[in-house]
Amino acid sequence: MARMGLHSGAARRMDGADYRESLRAYSPRVFVDGHGVDSVCDAPALAPGINALAVSYDFALDEARAPLMTAVQSSRGRTVSRMLHVDESAGDLLDKLEAVRLLCQETGCAQRYLTHDALNGLAQVCARLDDAKGGREHRERFAAYLAHVQDLDLAVGIAMTDAKGDRSRKPHQQANADAYVHVVERNGKGIVISGTKAIVTAAPYMHELLVMPCRAMNEEDADFAVCCALPVDADGVTIVARPAGRPGERVEHGDPVFSRRYGQSTAVVLFDRVFVPWERVFYAGEWQHSEVLTYSYATHHRHSCIAARAGFGDLLIGAGALMCEANGFDDPASNANLRQPMVELIKIVEGFYACGVAASVYATADPLAGNFMPEPVFANIGKLLLATQIYDMHRLAHEVSGGLVVALPGPDEDHNPATAARLAEALRASPQVPYDKRIEVARFVEDLTASYQGGWYSLISLHGGGSPAAMKQEIWRRYPVGDKVALVERLMDRGIVDDPRRPITRNRQPGRCCEAGCAKPGQAVMVPMAKP
């Protein structure tokens, strides 16, 4: 097929097979486990990740799932992938939440939702850049790029987290400037960038990369305040990636019944004097706006992470219930030792998901870009809960599953004539559940929670989208503590709440135009407000 990059009259809608084939039009420089990859779409080490992304394409064309997996971008009158949609209402955010949960129920981690989060953050920062400069250049550049990725149904990798180097030093203070991506040259045609991005989700099997700063910059860091987009195989780009999932593993590490099918690759991406034309540069040097993009993207992304881990939690709940049945307890409700941990697992999953719903319901429209932003306190609380409770989710799944999960024989023993029959007889528990079905679900639980892949899910849940410390900082910054102080002061009739010398009373929730915000207290903003 022809290389993607030119617009046609109508939006392209790919299915999973089309997506796989589209990767053949690109030739990124990729290394996995020290070996070069000649063809990404044919590499066994990357197949589980490609499978996971293909699901997002297939679901968007499925009649039953399409209402969640697609959206109408009203500015263009186009039906587009939900993963590429710029949200126009709080209802859009709810649909995105459900769509990501649905995808992650199937794949463990859908990966492509990062594109949605970055596009929404980018819309907001481009509007602010134009507002500051008094033009429309950045909005128009973003609109052209949005049309490009929507019409071609692209998968866009988000290159945000820099290598960072010495964490105690700012970008311009690093001994090695390439610890952060930065502009090394500007000319009439575009910019040249160098540096390193780490933890780039699904980088090898993306069509493009969107480079964004990972922190607020100051004037001395202006060269590091750069946001641009480029093809994944642009000259000077090298991708050093880990395998996606556990393809090809069997005897040595158990039977990865889930992660040999679906997985996620993450990569370090090296930029060595990579040219980016101006039409793909959203800003370069406007350091004052780096914090806007970082904050906006992080809020959208943490909202999406809530749905992603809820989908993963659904897998643990279902596997835990099946394991109870296979162990001879058909109904956990009749056994408090099983009912209590199952309820605890459900409480955790639906508890942080409820924060995502609340962040959607109380979303507000960006005053300049117009797209809807999840309520940041609820979004950060939900992400903090899932990040710190992922280990409890694993523990509870282990508790209801029993020790067989890690003590069962290797998969090849199932076909050993010397032991198979005896094992099938001895390790069967419920008369209604055959031995092979009991072992199958036990290996599923092992794969998700007690394997190399299970540990990876824990770590990416803890630090993906920002560390717990970052969420705690945002919760404190955005929560209206001053309002609560005013409440108590009023009830105590102390009369000193408005004293400007008391800094805690000025800790109102940032971004609000007034004490109540843009909606009446308790009012859910589900659709854009009608124009007068």
C-alpha positions as a printed NumPy array, in Angstrom:
array([[  0.   ,   0.   ,   0.   ],
       [  1.1  ,   3.586,  -0.521],
       [  2.851,   5.465,   2.238],
       [  0.318,   7.299,   4.432],
       [  0.603,  11.038,   4.397],
       [ -1.662,  12.448,   1.702],
       [ -5.274,  13.419,   2.259],
       [ -8.093,  11.886,   0.309],
       [-11.63 ,  13.173,   0.138],
       [-12.981,  10.851,   2.834],
       [-11.658,   9.565,   6.115],
       [ -9.932,   6.211,   5.949],
       [-11.363,   3.553,   8.267],
       [ -8.976,   0.667,   8.851],
       [ -9.678,  -2.683,  10.42 ],
       [ -7.054,  -4.659,  12.316],
       [ -5.728,  -6.346,   9.185],
       [ -5.434,  -2.985,   7.415],
       [ -3.53 ,  -1.6  ,  10.386],
       [ -1.047,  -4.475,  10.303],
       [ -0.562,  -4.032,   6.582],
       [ -0.149,  -0.256,   6.958],
       [  2.971,  -0.818,   9.05 ],
       [  4.719,  -2.192,   5.96 ],
       [  4.78 ,   1.318,   4.51 ],
       [  7.19 ,   2.367,   7.292],
       [ 10.78 ,   1.341,   7.936],
       [ 11.656,   2.485,  11.464],
       [ 15.069,   1.698,  12.903],
       [ 14.101,  -0.65 ,  15.752],
       [ 16.118,  -2.854,  18.104],
       [ 14.563,  -5.455,  20.42 ],
       [ 16.743,  -7.396,  22.862],
       [ 19.862,  -6.235,  21.066],
       [ 18.762,  -7.336,  17.599],
       [ 17.653,  -5.187,  14.701],
       [ 14.093,  -5.632,  13.455],
       [ 13.767,  -5.781,   9.663],
       [  9.969,  -5.737,   9.553],
       [  7.974,  -4.579,  12.565],
       [  4.729,  -6.24 ,  11.471],
       [  6.504,  -9.602,  11.04 ],
       [  8.51 ,  -9.513,  14.29 ],
       [  7.288, -12.205,  16.753],
       [  8.572, -10.145,  19.691],
       [  6.191,  -7.297,  18.803],
       [  3.163,  -9.34 ,  17.681],
       [  1.224,  -9.152,  20.995],
       [  1.443,  -5.353,  20.96 ],
       [  0.324,  -5.143,  17.343],
       [ -2.552,  -7.497,  18.187],
       [ -3.634,  -5.174,  20.998],
       [ -3.685,  -2.097,  18.766],
       [ -5.512,  -4.009,  16.041],
       [ -8.41 ,  -4.531,  18.461],
       [ -9.026,  -0.77 ,  18.611],
       [ -9.418,  -0.758,  14.833],
       [-11.668,  -3.818,  14.714],
       [-13.905,  -2.601,  17.539],
       [-14.456,   0.735,  15.763],
       [-15.946,  -1.144,  12.805],
       [-18.066,  -3.458,  14.929],
       [-21.702,  -2.376,  14.76 ],
       [-22.401,  -3.068,  18.43 ],
       [-19.27 ,  -1.305,  19.702],
       [-19.04 ,   1.563,  17.217],
       [-21.18 ,   4.014,  19.272],
       [-18.471,   3.92 ,  21.952],
       [-15.448,   3.41 ,  19.739],
       [-16.187,   6.269,  17.328],
       [-17.267,   9.897,  17.666],
       [-18.377,  12.726,  15.4  ],
       [-15.898,  15.594,  15.241],
       [-18.477,  18.322,  14.682],
       [-15.968,  20.919,  13.464],
       [-15.39 ,  18.722,  10.404],
       [-18.555,  16.642,  10.325],
       [-16.473,  13.45 ,  10.321],
       [-16.966,  10.206,  12.185],
       [-13.554,   9.377,  13.637],
       [-11.957,   6.905,  16.001],
       [-12.693,   7.649,  19.665],
       [ -8.94 ,   7.334,  20.207],
       [ -8.405,  10.348,  17.917],
       [-11.347,  12.491,  19.025],
       [-11.1  ,  15.922,  20.652],
       [-13.831,  15.83 ,  23.303],
       [-16.749,  18.202,  22.793],
       [-18.754,  17.407,  25.928],
       [-18.573,  15.685,  29.27 ],
       [-20.566,  12.913,  27.612],
       [-17.633,  12.417,  25.239],
       [-15.379,  11.907,  28.25 ],
       [-17.754,   9.295,  29.669],
       [-17.825,   7.489,  26.334],
       [-14.039,   7.591,  26.142],
       [-13.858,   6.135,  29.639],
       [-16.16 ,   3.256,  28.668],
       [-14.332,   2.713,  25.363],
       [-10.926,   2.426,  27.028],
       [-12.314,   0.059,  29.673],
       [-13.84 ,  -2.111,  26.956],
       [-10.57 ,  -2.246,  25.022],
       [ -8.551,  -3.122,  28.121],
       [-10.972,  -5.881,  29.102],
       [ -9.953,  -7.471,  25.816],
       [ -6.253,  -6.594,  25.637],
       [ -5.054,  -5.724,  29.152],
       [ -3.75 ,  -2.378,  27.885],
       [ -5.127,  -0.689,  24.77 ],
       [ -2.139,   1.736,  24.393],
       [ -3.73 ,   3.845,  21.661],
       [ -5.696,   5.993,  24.112],
       [ -2.519,   7.982,  24.81 ],
       [ -3.016,   9.571,  21.384],
       [ -6.45 ,  10.833,  22.424],
       [ -5.014,  12.333,  25.6  ],
       [ -2.172,  14.109,  23.812],
       [ -4.378,  15.525,  21.048],
       [ -6.737,  17.012,  23.627],
       [ -3.858,  18.544,  25.582],
       [ -2.315,  19.867,  22.371],
       [ -5.588,  21.527,  21.367],
       [ -5.552,  23.421,  24.651],
       [ -1.967,  24.638,  24.454],
       [ -2.274,  25.72 ,  20.796],
       [ -5.295,  27.843,  21.71 ],
       [ -3.289,  29.505,  24.492],
       [ -0.359,  30.173,  22.199],
       [ -2.611,  31.95 ,  19.719],
       [ -4.317,  33.868,  22.505],
       [ -0.929,  35.094,  23.739],
       [  0.295,  36.014,  20.263],
       [ -2.953,  37.352,  18.88 ],
       [ -3.2  ,  35.052,  15.852],
       [ -4.491,  31.671,  14.68 ],
       [ -1.301,  30.049,  13.406],
       [ -1.065,  27.381,  16.1  ],
       [ -4.772,  26.5  ,  16.012],
       [ -4.62 ,  26.091,  12.242],
       [ -1.48 ,  23.976,  12.428],
       [ -3.085,  21.739,  15.02 ],
       [ -6.329,  21.508,  13.017],
       [ -4.396,  20.38 ,   9.941],
       [ -2.55 ,  17.745,  11.93 ],
       [ -5.746,  16.544,  13.608],
       [ -7.376,  16.136,  10.199],
       [ -4.316,  14.224,   9.016],
       [ -4.354,  11.64 ,  11.815],
       [ -8.15 ,  11.325,  11.865],
       [ -8.588,  10.928,   8.119],
       [ -5.832,   8.308,   7.876],
       [ -6.822,   6.637,  11.162],
       [ -3.238,   6.733,  12.399],
       [ -1.669,   5.308,  15.53 ],
       [  0.457,   8.048,  17.113],
       [  3.032,   7.296,  19.81 ],
       [  3.502,   9.865,  22.573],
       [  7.153,  10.69 ,  23.225],
       [  6.867,  12.722,  26.413],
       [  9.061,  11.392,  29.227],
       [ 12.665,  12.495,  28.706],
       [ 15.639,  10.485,  29.949],
       [ 16.054,  13.406,  32.441],
       [ 19.645,  12.646,  33.472],
       [ 20.459,  14.055,  36.914],
       [ 16.999,  14.58 ,  38.446],
       [ 18.282,  17.358,  40.697],
       [ 19.22 ,  19.502,  37.686],
       [ 17.08 ,  21.34 ,  35.136],
       [ 17.368,  20.512,  31.427],
       [ 19.886,  23.246,  30.593],
       [ 22.048,  22.182,  33.566],
       [ 22.552,  18.591,  32.418],
       [ 26.084,  17.431,  31.666],
       [ 24.628,  15.644,  28.639],
       [ 22.146,  17.898,  26.845],
       [ 20.665,  14.826,  25.113],
       [ 19.109,  13.735,  28.417],
       [ 16.239,  15.925,  27.18 ],
       [ 14.995,  16.396,  23.624],
       [ 15.89 ,  19.898,  22.492],
       [ 16.172,  22.121,  19.431],
       [ 19.703,  22.211,  18.042],
       [ 19.005,  24.193,  14.879],
       [ 16.33 ,  26.427,  13.328],
       [ 16.084,  27.429,   9.685],
       [ 13.494,  28.606,   7.19 ],
       [ 12.232,  25.08 ,   6.572],
       [ 11.924,  23.798,  10.133],
       [ 13.827,  22.693,  13.209],
       [ 16.388,  20.02 ,  14.02 ],
       [ 16.035,  18.134,  17.31 ],
       [ 18.268,  15.8  ,  19.298],
       [ 17.902,  14.02 ,  22.624],
       [ 16.266,  11.037,  24.283],
       [ 12.704,  10.091,  25.185],
       [ 12.13 ,   7.145,  27.52 ],
       [  9.079,   4.95 ,  28.212],
       [  7.46 ,   5.606,  24.825],
       [  4.451,   3.303,  24.73 ],
       [  4.115,   1.094,  21.625],
       [  6.738,   3.124,  19.733],
       [  7.857,   0.393,  17.275],
       [  4.404,  -0.231,  15.817],
       [  3.15 ,   3.361,  15.59 ],
       [  2.801,   5.39 ,  12.41 ],
       [  4.015,   8.655,  13.917],
       [  5.536,  10.077,  17.082],
       [  4.298,  13.2  ,  18.853],
       [  7.157,  14.773,  20.815],
       [  6.141,  16.799,  23.882],
       [  7.967,  18.296,  26.89 ],
       [  7.644,  16.395,  30.161],
       [  7.903,  19.321,  32.573],
       [  7.495,  23.05 ,  33.022],
       [ 10.427,  24.979,  31.603],
       [ 11.997,  28.324,  32.431],
       [ 13.581,  30.804,  30.052],
       [ 16.981,  29.113,  30.241],
       [ 15.302,  25.879,  29.127],
       [ 13.676,  27.446,  26.051],
       [ 15.427,  25.089,  23.615],
       [ 13.951,  22.131,  25.514],
       [ 10.387,  23.458,  25.203],
       [  9.542,  21.756,  21.932],
       [  6.447,  19.991,  20.657],
       [  6.34 ,  18.472,  17.181],
       [  5.207,  15.451,  15.166],
       [  7.184,  13.227,  12.815],
       [  6.944,   9.835,  11.087],
       [  8.191,   6.915,  13.155],
       [ 10.869,   6.23 ,  10.514],
       [ 12.18 ,   9.789,  10.175],
       [ 15.913,   9.99 ,   9.518],
       [ 17.851,  10.075,  12.787],
       [ 15.246,   8.238,  14.902],
       [ 16.313,   5.012,  16.649],
       [ 13.891,   2.952,  18.741],
       [ 15.277,   0.626,  21.428],
       [ 12.345,  -1.46 ,  22.608],
       [ 11.381,  -4.288,  24.932],
       [  9.28 ,  -7.186,  23.616],
       [  5.515,  -6.81 ,  23.774],
       [  4.047,  -9.341,  26.174],
       [  5.594, -12.823,  26.352],
       [  5.57 , -14.17 ,  22.805],
       [  7.027, -17.637,  22.352],
       [  7.332, -18.464,  26.064],
       [  5.923, -21.732,  27.326],
       [  7.816, -24.313,  29.361],
       [ 10.41 , -22.211,  31.136],
       [  8.057, -19.583,  32.513],
       [  4.686, -21.29 ,  32.615],
       [  2.018, -20.898,  29.974],
       [  1.343, -17.197,  29.203],
       [ -2.179, -17.793,  27.938],
       [ -2.955, -14.067,  27.834],
       [  0.314, -12.213,  27.325],
       [  1.47 , -14.342,  24.42 ],
       [ -1.569, -12.945,  22.581],
       [ -1.697,  -9.36 ,  23.881],
       [  1.057,  -7.186,  25.29 ],
       [  2.709,  -3.796,  25.206],
       [  6.14 ,  -2.723,  24.107],
       [  7.776,   0.338,  25.607],
       [ 10.851,   1.964,  24.148],
       [ 13.638,   4.447,  24.525],
       [ 13.655,   6.677,  21.445],
       [ 16.902,   8.348,  20.4  ],
       [ 16.773,  11.487,  18.25 ],
       [ 19.985,  12.344,  16.399],
       [ 19.627,  15.622,  14.512],
       [ 16.108,  14.853,  13.293],
       [ 14.604,  17.422,  10.929],
       [ 10.975,  18.471,  11.475],
       [  9.281,  20.875,   9.004],
       [  7.537,  23.92 ,  10.463],
       [  4.058,  22.633,   9.588],
       [  4.708,  19.778,  12.051],
       [  6.085,  22.049,  14.802],
       [  3.472,  23.161,  17.327],
       [  5.898,  25.202,  19.355],
       [  9.64 ,  25.514,  19.751],
       [ 11.016,  27.832,  22.4  ],
       [  7.766,  29.11 ,  23.924],
       [  8.826,  27.897,  27.347],
       [  5.992,  29.748,  29.121],
       [  3.488,  27.255,  27.674],
       [  5.264,  23.98 ,  28.41 ],
       [  3.474,  23.655,  31.747],
       [  0.065,  24.081,  30.068],
       [  0.658,  21.11 ,  27.776],
       [  2.169,  18.976,  30.534],
       [ -0.743,  19.621,  32.895],
       [ -3.467,  19.266,  30.256],
       [ -2.082,  16.029,  28.849],
       [ -1.481,  14.565,  32.305],
       [ -5.066,  15.257,  33.382],
       [ -6.535,  13.663,  30.264],
       [ -4.146,  10.741,  30.513],
       [ -4.758,  10.008,  34.188],
       [ -8.476,   9.997,  33.416],
       [ -7.848,   7.388,  30.696],
       [ -5.568,   5.323,  32.949],
       [ -8.489,   4.906,  35.353],
       [-10.498,   3.179,  32.623],
       [ -7.524,   1.107,  31.478],
       [ -6.894,  -0.392,  34.895],
       [-10.626,  -0.899,  35.443],
       [-10.588,  -3.089,  32.343],
       [ -7.615,  -4.99 ,  33.747],
       [ -9.461,  -5.241,  37.07 ],
       [-12.429,  -6.807,  35.261],
       [-10.086,  -9.568,  34.114],
       [ -8.962, -10.193,  37.705],
       [-12.552, -10.233,  39.021],
       [-13.663, -12.693,  36.366],
       [-10.605, -14.911,  36.8  ],
       [-11.014, -14.865,  40.6  ],
       [-14.629, -15.983,  40.344],
       [-13.712, -18.748,  37.883],
       [-10.915, -19.884,  40.184],
       [-13.337, -20.124,  43.117],
       [-15.594, -22.304,  40.983],
       [-12.707, -24.491,  39.796],
       [-11.596, -25.003,  43.4  ],
       [-15.022, -26.37 ,  44.311],
       [-16.704, -23.217,  45.627],
       [-19.46 , -22.587,  43.101],
       [-20.811, -19.572,  44.979],
       [-18.361, -17.317,  46.865],
       [-21.381, -15.772,  48.608],
       [-21.707, -18.921,  50.713],
       [-18.116, -18.674,  51.918],
       [-17.084, -15.514,  53.771],
       [-13.396, -16.298,  53.242],
       [-13.971, -15.928,  49.502],
       [-16.82 , -13.416,  49.482],
       [-14.911, -10.773,  51.446],
       [-11.803, -10.627,  49.207],
       [-13.988, -10.713,  46.073],
       [-16.031,  -7.776,  47.366],
       [-12.819,  -5.967,  48.304],
       [-11.504,  -6.467,  44.767],
       [-14.763,  -5.181,  43.289],
       [-14.692,  -2.19 ,  45.659],
       [-11.201,  -1.214,  44.582],
       [-11.887,  -1.476,  40.851],
       [-15.258,   0.257,  40.862],
       [-14.046,   2.776,  43.453],
       [-11.32 ,   4.264,  41.301],
       [-13.505,   3.926,  38.2  ],
       [-16.185,   5.99 ,  39.966],
       [-13.596,   8.767,  40.264],
       [-13.245,   8.641,  36.48 ],
       [-17.004,   8.936,  36.09 ],
       [-17.062,  11.901,  38.5  ],
       [-14.191,  13.545,  36.607],
       [-16.282,  13.202,  33.439],
       [-19.539,  14.45 ,  34.934],
       [-17.874,  17.524,  36.455],
       [-15.776,  18.245,  33.369],
       [-15.622,  21.798,  32.062],
       [-14.981,  23.289,  28.654],
       [-11.582,  24.838,  28.077],
       [-12.304,  28.573,  27.733],
       [-10.042,  28.97 ,  24.691],
       [ -9.878,  25.586,  22.949],
       [-13.474,  24.594,  23.692],
       [-12.732,  20.914,  24.303],
       [-13.764,  19.373,  27.608],
       [-11.259,  18.71 ,  30.384],
       [-11.808,  16.063,  33.094],
       [-12.21 ,  17.536,  36.571],
       [ -8.59 ,  17.332,  37.763],
       [ -9.086,  16.45 ,  41.442],
       [-11.267,  13.433,  40.694],
       [ -8.977,  12.387,  37.822],
       [ -5.882,  12.52 ,  40.014],
       [ -7.55 ,  10.78 ,  42.958],
       [ -8.702,   7.951,  40.691],
       [ -5.222,   7.542,  39.228],
       [ -3.642,   7.657,  42.693],
       [ -6.016,   4.96 ,  43.953],
       [ -5.309,   2.579,  41.088],
       [ -1.562,   3.227,  41.221],
       [ -1.282,   2.359,  44.902],
       [ -3.925,  -0.378,  45.002],
       [ -2.8  ,  -2.417,  41.99 ],
       [ -0.755,  -4.554,  44.382],
       [ -3.842,  -5.152,  46.526],
       [ -5.716,  -6.188,  43.402],
       [ -3.083,  -8.83 ,  42.701],
       [ -3.07 ,  -9.963,  46.336],
       [ -6.84 , -10.382,  46.405],
       [ -6.814, -12.364,  43.165],
       [ -4.175, -14.617,  44.728],
       [ -6.182, -14.941,  47.931],
       [ -9.3  , -16.285,  46.217],
       [ -7.322, -18.413,  43.747],
       [ -5.2  , -20.422,  46.179],
       [ -1.584, -21.556,  45.958],
       [ -2.084, -23.735,  42.891],
       [ -1.488, -20.655,  40.742],
       [  2.282, -20.836,  41.282],
       [  2.587, -24.506,  42.284],
       [  0.967, -26.14 ,  39.273],
       [  3.068, -28.294,  36.921],
       [  4.48 , -26.851,  33.708],
       [  2.286, -26.936,  30.585],
       [  4.233, -29.71 ,  28.873],
       [  3.402, -31.999,  31.788],
       [ -0.162, -32.029,  30.471],
       [  1.071, -34.27 ,  27.66 ],
       [  3.475, -36.45 ,  29.621],
       [  2.115, -40.056,  29.447],
       [  3.902, -40.925,  32.666],
       [  2.152, -38.28 ,  34.779],
       [ -0.739, -36.649,  32.911],
       [ -3.513, -39.057,  33.918],
       [ -2.518, -39.134,  37.574],
       [ -2.218, -35.335,  37.743],
       [ -5.601, -34.899,  36.084],
       [ -7.148, -37.126,  38.713],
       [ -5.345, -35.701,  41.736],
       [ -5.541, -31.99 ,  40.881],
       [ -9.194, -31.908,  39.952],
       [-11.287, -30.131,  42.587],
       [-14.883, -29.491,  41.541],
       [-16.629, -32.459,  39.904],
       [-18.21 , -29.995,  37.472],
       [-14.881, -28.481,  36.345],
       [-12.465, -30.7  ,  34.386],
       [ -8.807, -30.677,  35.409],
       [ -7.671, -28.934,  32.226],
       [-10.162, -26.087,  32.767],
       [ -9.007, -25.591,  36.36 ],
       [ -5.377, -25.483,  35.258],
       [ -6.199, -23.13 ,  32.398],
       [ -7.704, -20.456,  34.641],
       [ -4.9  , -20.905,  37.19 ],
       [ -2.352, -20.208,  34.471],
       [ -4.381, -17.199,  33.371],
       [ -4.205, -15.755,  36.904],
       [ -0.478, -16.529,  37.042],
       [  0.123, -14.783,  33.744],
       [ -1.693, -11.606,  34.852],
       [ -0.342, -11.387,  38.404],
       [  2.583, -13.67 ,  39.245],
       [  4.726, -13.581,  36.102],
       [  7.224, -11.171,  34.63 ],
       [  4.29 ,  -9.613,  32.783],
       [  2.289,  -9.364,  36.02 ],
       [  5.092,  -7.433,  37.689],
       [  5.284,  -5.167,  34.676],
       [  1.548,  -4.378,  34.943],
       [  2.105,  -3.379,  38.58 ],
       [  5.   ,  -1.073,  37.802],
       [  3.372,   0.6  ,  34.819],
       [  0.234,   1.157,  36.907],
       [  2.291,   2.77 ,  39.66 ],
       [  4.368,   5.114,  37.497],
       [  2.538,   5.314,  34.156],
       [  0.96 ,   8.759,  33.77 ],
       [  3.07 ,  10.114,  36.605],
       [  4.275,   8.832,  39.951],
       [  2.033,   8.889,  43.059],
       [  3.937,  11.979,  44.205],
       [  2.819,  13.819,  41.048],
       [ -0.826,  12.95 ,  41.683],
       [ -0.596,  14.048,  45.317],
       [  0.909,  17.358,  44.239],
       [ -1.904,  17.991,  41.753],
       [ -4.606,  17.021,  44.256],
       [ -3.244,  19.517,  46.768],
       [ -2.812,  22.239,  44.138],
       [ -6.307,  21.803,  42.697],
       [ -8.375,  20.959,  45.758],
       [-10.218,  23.986,  47.256],
       [ -8.869,  23.642,  50.792],
       [ -9.592,  27.312,  51.359],
       [-13.284,  26.684,  50.769],
       [-13.29 ,  24.095,  53.547],
       [-11.473,  26.495,  55.874],
       [-14.067,  29.152,  55.093],
       [-16.828,  26.689,  55.935],
       [-15.39 ,  25.914,  59.35 ],
       [-14.569,  29.553,  60.065],
       [-18.177,  30.487,  59.268],
       [-19.556,  27.754,  61.509],
       [-17.217,  28.826,  64.294],
       [-18.109,  32.498,  63.688],
       [-14.468,  33.496,  64.082],
       [-14.686,  36.284,  61.502],
       [-11.094,  36.056,  60.294],
       [-11.463,  33.908,  57.192],
       [-10.942,  36.809,  54.755],
       [ -7.672,  37.965,  56.299],
       [ -5.319,  38.157,  53.259],
       [ -2.338,  37.304,  55.477],
       [ -3.601,  33.718,  55.858],
       [ -2.348,  31.88 ,  52.742],
       [ -4.476,  28.777,  53.256],
       [ -7.653,  30.812,  52.772],
       [ -6.454,  31.782,  49.299],
       [ -6.052,  28.155,  48.261],
       [ -9.099,  28.184,  46.004],
       [ -9.373,  25.694,  43.192],
       [ -7.355,  27.038,  40.232],
       [ -9.126,  27.575,  36.956],
       [-12.47 ,  28.543,  38.434],
       [-13.936,  31.844,  37.389],
       [-15.838,  32.196,  40.655],
       [-16.511,  30.367,  43.912],
       [-19.069,  28.028,  42.327],
       [-17.328,  27.611,  38.989],
       [-19.082,  27.778,  35.641],
       [-21.971,  25.561,  36.742],
       [-24.249,  25.586,  39.732],
       [-22.996,  23.377,  42.578],
       [-23.952,  19.774,  41.946],
       [-24.898,  20.373,  38.311],
       [-23.425,  17.813,  35.905],
       [-22.104,  19.427,  32.736],
       [-23.044,  16.671,  30.306],
       [-23.263,  18.64 ,  27.05 ],
       [-21.899,  21.972,  25.847],
       [-23.971,  24.887,  27.087],
       [-26.466,  26.164,  24.523],
       [-25.536,  29.378,  22.812],
       [-27.814,  32.33 ,  23.572]])
